[in-house]
Amino acid sequence: MLPTAPPVWNKLRRMSFSPSPGEQIIFQGHPSWRAILAFYLKGIVIALVVGVLVHLIWGSSALTFVVVLVIIGLDVLVGFIKRLATVYTITNRRLNIKRGIFARDIQETRLERVQNVNYRQGVFQRILRVGDVDFDTAASDSENQFVFNGVANPQDVVTQVDKATSAGAAGSHGLGEPSGDY
């Protein structure tokens, strides 16, 4: 039996995106925790450097330990909030990126505007099995670039989008539907 998410998490997930009637969610997720590993490592390095400075200035091991622990705790908390405050959603009709908790930045486009879907993985990302999925849309300005950064298993996301766009191509808007009027 697969474990289920606690009801609070399910409620938060539902609050993050409201599909229209007839709209089905194909993919919904956050950046992977593995994608922000570099953020965590930078925080640990900063904590250690500050810890060494505190120890050199005040010479107290207890104070050094507390300072390092607080900085690492803040680093983990900020990384966790940063990750959960970004929600990527793909439906059978649109792409949606929501960022933020108090202030919101929402990007959205119709799925039929997507022209190409690519993903990139650097060496470090391949090791961690994460990548960036880039959606090229009909708009050419930089504000309409859709990128799902740090997604786990980016090939799966590309496959899901391909299935959704293929199904839409034969859908109700007329493209791909055979005509019996020949």
C-alpha positions as a Markdown table, in Angstrom:
| # | Residue | x | y | z |
|---|---|---|---|---|
| 1 | Met | 0.0 | 0.0 | 0.0 |
| 2 | Leu | 1.4 | 3.4 | -1.0 |
| 3 | Pro | 1.7 | 6.0 | 1.7 |
| 4 | Thr | -0.7 | 8.9 | 1.4 |
| 5 | Ala | 0.0 | 12.6 | 2.0 |
| 6 | Pro | -1.4 | 14.1 | 5.2 |
| 7 | Pro | -4.8 | 15.9 | 4.7 |
| 8 | Val | -3.1 | 19.3 | 5.4 |
| 9 | Trp | -0.7 | 18.7 | 2.4 |
| 10 | Asn | -3.5 | 17.6 | 0.2 |
| 11 | Lys | -5.4 | 20.8 | 1.1 |
| 12 | Leu | -2.4 | 23.0 | 0.4 |
| 13 | Arg | -1.8 | 21.3 | -2.9 |
| 14 | Arg | -5.5 | 21.8 | -3.9 |
| 15 | Met | -5.3 | 25.5 | -2.9 |
| 16 | Ser | -2.2 | 26.0 | -5.1 |
| 17 | Phe | -4.1 | 25.4 | -8.4 |
| 18 | Ser | -7.8 | 25.3 | -9.3 |
| 19 | Pro | -8.5 | 23.6 | -12.6 |
| 20 | Ser | -11.4 | 24.8 | -14.8 |
| 21 | Pro | -14.4 | 22.4 | -15.4 |
| 22 | Gly | -13.3 | 19.6 | -17.6 |
| 23 | Glu | -9.6 | 20.4 | -17.1 |
| 24 | Gln | -7.4 | 17.5 | -15.9 |
| 25 | Ile | -4.1 | 17.9 | -14.1 |
| 26 | Ile | -1.4 | 15.9 | -15.9 |
| 27 | Phe | 1.6 | 17.0 | -13.7 |
| 28 | Gln | 1.9 | 19.0 | -10.6 |
| 29 | Gly | 5.0 | 19.4 | -8.5 |
| 30 | His | 7.7 | 21.5 | -6.9 |
| 31 | Pro | 11.4 | 21.7 | -7.6 |
| 32 | Ser | 13.1 | 18.6 | -6.3 |
| 33 | Trp | 14.9 | 18.9 | -2.9 |
| 34 | Arg | 17.9 | 17.6 | -4.8 |
| 35 | Ala | 17.8 | 20.6 | -7.1 |
| 36 | Ile | 18.4 | 23.0 | -4.2 |
| 37 | Leu | 21.2 | 20.9 | -2.7 |
| 38 | Ala | 23.7 | 23.6 | -3.9 |
| 39 | Phe | 21.8 | 26.2 | -1.9 |
| 40 | Tyr | 22.0 | 24.0 | 1.2 |
| 41 | Leu | 25.7 | 23.4 | 0.7 |
| 42 | Lys | 26.4 | 27.2 | 0.3 |
| 43 | Gly | 24.5 | 27.7 | 3.6 |
| 44 | Ile | 26.6 | 25.1 | 5.4 |
| 45 | Val | 29.8 | 26.7 | 4.1 |
| 46 | Ile | 28.6 | 30.1 | 5.3 |
| 47 | Ala | 27.7 | 28.6 | 8.6 |
| 48 | Leu | 31.1 | 27.0 | 9.0 |
| 49 | Val | 32.9 | 30.3 | 8.0 |
| 50 | Val | 30.8 | 32.3 | 10.5 |
| 51 | Gly | 31.4 | 29.6 | 13.1 |
| 52 | Val | 35.2 | 29.9 | 12.7 |
| 53 | Leu | 35.0 | 33.7 | 13.0 |
| 54 | Val | 32.8 | 33.5 | 16.1 |
| 55 | His | 35.2 | 31.0 | 17.7 |
| 56 | Leu | 38.2 | 33.2 | 16.8 |
| 57 | Ile | 36.6 | 36.3 | 18.2 |
| 58 | Trp | 34.9 | 35.0 | 21.3 |
| 59 | Gly | 36.6 | 31.7 | 21.8 |
| 60 | Ser | 33.4 | 30.0 | 23.1 |
| 61 | Ser | 32.7 | 26.6 | 21.7 |
| 62 | Ala | 29.1 | 26.7 | 22.9 |
| 63 | Leu | 28.4 | 30.0 | 21.2 |
| 64 | Thr | 30.1 | 28.7 | 18.0 |
| 65 | Phe | 27.9 | 25.6 | 18.1 |
| 66 | Val | 24.7 | 27.6 | 18.6 |
| 67 | Val | 25.6 | 30.1 | 15.8 |
| 68 | Val | 26.4 | 27.3 | 13.3 |
| 69 | Leu | 23.2 | 25.4 | 14.3 |
| 70 | Val | 21.0 | 28.5 | 13.8 |
| 71 | Ile | 22.5 | 29.4 | 10.4 |
| 72 | Ile | 22.1 | 25.8 | 9.2 |
| 73 | Gly | 18.6 | 25.7 | 10.5 |
| 74 | Leu | 17.7 | 29.0 | 8.7 |
| 75 | Asp | 19.3 | 27.7 | 5.5 |
| 76 | Val | 17.2 | 24.5 | 5.6 |
| 77 | Leu | 14.0 | 26.5 | 6.4 |
| 78 | Val | 14.6 | 29.0 | 3.6 |
| 79 | Gly | 15.4 | 26.3 | 1.2 |
| 80 | Phe | 12.3 | 24.3 | 2.2 |
| 81 | Ile | 10.0 | 27.4 | 1.9 |
| 82 | Lys | 11.6 | 28.3 | -1.5 |
| 83 | Arg | 10.9 | 24.8 | -2.8 |
| 84 | Leu | 7.3 | 24.6 | -1.5 |
| 85 | Ala | 6.5 | 28.1 | -2.6 |
| 86 | Thr | 7.1 | 27.1 | -6.3 |
| 87 | Val | 4.4 | 25.0 | -7.9 |
| 88 | Tyr | 4.5 | 23.7 | -11.4 |
| 89 | Thr | 1.3 | 22.5 | -13.0 |
| 90 | Ile | 0.5 | 21.1 | -16.4 |
| 91 | Thr | -3.1 | 20.4 | -17.4 |
| 92 | Asn | -4.7 | 19.2 | -20.6 |
| 93 | Arg | -5.2 | 22.9 | -21.4 |
| 94 | Arg | -2.4 | 25.0 | -19.9 |
| 95 | Leu | 0.9 | 25.4 | -18.2 |
| 96 | Asn | 1.1 | 27.2 | -14.8 |
| 97 | Ile | 4.0 | 28.3 | -12.6 |
| 98 | Lys | 3.2 | 29.8 | -9.2 |
| 99 | Arg | 5.9 | 31.3 | -7.1 |
| 100 | Gly | 5.7 | 32.9 | -3.7 |
| 101 | Ile | 3.7 | 32.6 | -0.5 |
| 102 | Phe | 2.7 | 36.1 | 0.5 |
| 103 | Ala | 3.3 | 37.8 | -2.8 |
| 104 | Arg | 2.5 | 35.8 | -5.9 |
| 105 | Asp | 4.1 | 35.6 | -9.3 |
| 106 | Ile | 2.0 | 33.5 | -11.6 |
| 107 | Gln | 2.9 | 32.6 | -15.2 |
| 108 | Glu | 0.4 | 30.8 | -17.4 |
| 109 | Thr | -0.1 | 29.9 | -21.0 |
| 110 | Arg | -2.4 | 27.7 | -23.1 |
| 111 | Leu | -0.9 | 24.3 | -24.0 |
| 112 | Glu | -1.6 | 24.8 | -27.7 |
| 113 | Arg | 0.9 | 27.8 | -27.6 |
| 114 | Val | 3.7 | 25.4 | -26.7 |
| 115 | Gln | 5.9 | 24.8 | -29.8 |
| 116 | Asn | 8.8 | 22.9 | -28.3 |
| 117 | Val | 9.6 | 21.2 | -25.0 |
| 118 | Asn | 13.2 | 20.6 | -24.1 |
| 119 | Tyr | 15.1 | 19.7 | -21.0 |
| 120 | Arg | 18.6 | 20.4 | -19.9 |
| 121 | Gln | 20.8 | 18.6 | -17.4 |
| 122 | Gly | 24.2 | 19.5 | -16.4 |
| 123 | Val | 26.6 | 16.9 | -15.0 |
| 124 | Phe | 25.7 | 17.7 | -11.4 |
| 125 | Gln | 22.0 | 17.6 | -12.3 |
| 126 | Arg | 22.4 | 14.2 | -14.1 |
| 127 | Ile | 24.0 | 12.8 | -11.0 |
| 128 | Leu | 21.1 | 14.1 | -8.9 |
| 129 | Arg | 18.5 | 13.0 | -11.5 |
| 130 | Val | 17.0 | 16.5 | -11.9 |
| 131 | Gly | 16.8 | 19.0 | -14.8 |
| 132 | Asp | 15.2 | 22.1 | -16.2 |
| 133 | Val | 12.3 | 21.7 | -18.6 |
| 134 | Asp | 12.0 | 24.5 | -21.1 |
| 135 | Phe | 8.8 | 25.3 | -22.9 |
| 136 | Asp | 9.1 | 27.3 | -26.1 |
| 137 | Thr | 5.8 | 29.2 | -26.6 |
| 138 | Ala | 4.5 | 31.2 | -29.5 |
| 139 | Ala | 5.5 | 34.4 | -27.7 |
| 140 | Ser | 9.0 | 35.7 | -28.4 |
| 141 | Asp | 9.6 | 38.0 | -25.4 |
| 142 | Ser | 11.6 | 36.9 | -22.4 |
| 143 | Glu | 8.6 | 37.4 | -20.0 |
| 144 | Asn | 6.8 | 34.5 | -21.6 |
| 145 | Gln | 9.6 | 31.9 | -21.1 |
| 146 | Phe | 8.3 | 28.9 | -19.2 |
| 147 | Val | 11.0 | 26.9 | -17.4 |
| 148 | Phe | 10.3 | 24.3 | -14.7 |
| 149 | Asn | 13.6 | 24.5 | -12.8 |
| 150 | Gly | 15.0 | 21.6 | -10.9 |
| 151 | Val | 12.3 | 19.0 | -11.7 |
| 152 | Ala | 12.9 | 15.4 | -10.7 |
| 153 | Asn | 13.0 | 13.1 | -13.8 |
| 154 | Pro | 12.6 | 15.8 | -16.4 |
| 155 | Gln | 12.2 | 13.2 | -19.2 |
| 156 | Asp | 8.9 | 12.1 | -17.6 |
| 157 | Val | 7.6 | 15.7 | -17.6 |
| 158 | Val | 8.5 | 16.1 | -21.3 |
| 159 | Thr | 6.7 | 12.8 | -22.1 |
| 160 | Gln | 3.6 | 13.9 | -20.2 |
| 161 | Val | 3.5 | 17.2 | -22.1 |
| 162 | Asp | 4.0 | 15.4 | -25.4 |
| 163 | Lys | 1.0 | 13.1 | -24.6 |
| 164 | Ala | -1.1 | 16.1 | -23.6 |
| 165 | Thr | -0.2 | 18.1 | -26.8 |
| 166 | Ser | -0.7 | 15.0 | -29.0 |
| 167 | Ala | -4.2 | 14.4 | -27.5 |
| 168 | Gly | -5.0 | 18.1 | -27.9 |
| 169 | Ala | -3.9 | 18.0 | -31.6 |
| 170 | Ala | -6.7 | 15.6 | -32.3 |
| 171 | Gly | -9.1 | 17.4 | -29.9 |
| 172 | Ser | -12.0 | 19.7 | -30.2 |
| 173 | His | -10.2 | 22.7 | -31.8 |
| 174 | Gly | -10.2 | 21.0 | -35.2 |
| 175 | Leu | -6.5 | 20.3 | -35.8 |
| 176 | Gly | -5.8 | 16.7 | -36.7 |
| 177 | Glu | -9.4 | 15.7 | -37.0 |
| 178 | Pro | -10.1 | 13.7 | -40.2 |
| 179 | Ser | -12.8 | 15.2 | -42.4 |
| 180 | Gly | -15.4 | 13.0 | -44.1 |
| 181 | Asp | -16.1 | 15.7 | -46.7 |
| 182 | Tyr | -13.5 | 14.6 | -49.3 |
